[in-house]
């Protein structure tokens, strides 16, 4: 299973929704709290300029935010990415 990383903040409802979706599927992930400015800048660089949270990566693939993650799940495309 590729490594899943979520750049997030504690107060972000979309971050919590993304983590809940992954938790419900039993998918382990690494959460990176971007309240630290240097971590937020690293996220922005890695996410090609996107500044909003969450920013989700599966392996080296940038999924995007919660909406994109949920869309992958609805289309049946998330599970293949996770194997």
Protein Blocks (a to p, Z undefined) as FASTA:
>chain_A
ZZddddddfklmklmmmmmmmmmnopacddddfkbmklmmmmmmmnnopabdcdddehjb
cfbifklmmmmmmnopmmmmmZZ
